Amino acid sequence: MSLQFVHSHDALHPHSAAIWALAVTPSADVLTASLDGTLALYTSSVTQSTSGFPKDEDIPSDAQELDAGARIRTWPAHPLAWVSLSVTANPTRSEGSDESDVSRRALVNSIAGTTMLVDYTSGEVLGTKNIGEKQSGPGTSSGYAEPAWSVSLASDGKTYASTGGSGSVTIHSAIPSSSSAKSDSMEEGFGSRLADIPTGRVKFGMFVDHCPTDDNKVAMSNETGQVFILDVEKATVSTSWASHAMPVRSLGWSGDGNLIMSASDDRRLVLHDARVSTASSSSAVAHLTGHALPVLSVALSPGDGRLALSGSRDGTVRVWDVGMRKSVGVVREGKPVWGVAWRPIGNVSSNMEDGLTSSATGGLGGIGGTGASGFVTGGEEGLVRWYRGAGQV
């Protein structure tokens, strides 16, 4: 089996430096974090109205329609590069909160550890944790805490996870500053440390990501090639795998939370069964090879993760059939691809609950019944590119 993908369009206003992280929002727009210090929001398709977005320099005051790939908003440039980005997966509402709709929130982290929470529909900055701030709580030393490198926002919007130089995973409050200001306790403010979970390995944490179906489960990878699954409530490591010999730069969960794929500088992708609770070679269900240089980014397709998407320093994007353990599609971009993400055809989790599947594929519709209509990429050129599956729109 082979799959064909059509280059749909590019971003109309590229970044001036590499895109190191990108994410597709629940509304199908694309957020990008760049080495030029900017966070930007792009529309994936022709937008008939700018309703709900304040007018700014990216949107002409008389605009009635935005072309596909138009930049909707740019946040003020940070002096240091943004390197990590997270939006809520299958967002849920936080009970008892005035800011209950967390589906519009994104978390971004700089190369030096500044973390910022934004509402990407209004453009409002909801909270900032700056480098060098004095802190109390788990994992601090002499009132200071290590800078974060990678961050992940929980689906309920109440907390986020981070990892960095110590190799541990820290859980922070993600309650917006406007809400925490109502409290007398600074420990309840955005960025405050709620828990610190050591992995037993003091090796640089490269990537952290929440399970899309369970905020209590967090995956983390490090510079020596290990992958950990942590239990947030128990503050312990549930399992770990040493499937790579070099740094693991990216992780991707399947939509049902059963599988997780790791992408490494050793040019391999490894798929693990996340339901296995102890370190075991049997938990590695697939080893995928084909990239000529380090693999920088990975994403499993919505739903059950039957397809995987990977971006590499070799300038290619590969689509993999997980069941067949082989590459079924290649896109050649020419420059390193730091970020990849699938474009869902709708709310996949809702489709699964409602039993809305494609009679032709026996799945969720879209490419091969995966629930995806295509994918987006971002990389060294600072450009977002949209691709669609043949026959998809």
Secondary structure, 3 states (H helix, E strand, C coil): CCCCEEEEEECCCCCCCCEEEEEECCCCCEEEEECCCCEEEECCCCECCCCCCCCCCCCCCCCCCECCCCEEEECCCCCCCEEEEEECCCCCCCCCCCCCCHHHEEEEEECCCCEEEEECCCCCEEEEECCCCCCCCCCCECCECCCEEEEEECCCCCEEEEEECCCCEEEEECCCHHHHCCCCCHHHCCCCEEEEECCCCCCCEEEEEEECCEEEEEEEEECCCCEEEEECCCCEEEEEECCCCCCEEEEEECCCCCEEEEEECCCEEEEEECCCCCCCHHHEEEEEECCCCCEEEEEECCCCCCEEEEEECCCEEEEEECCCCEEEEEEECCCCEEEEEEEECCCHHHHHHHCCCCCCCCCCCCHHHCCEEEEEEEECCCCEEEEEECCCC
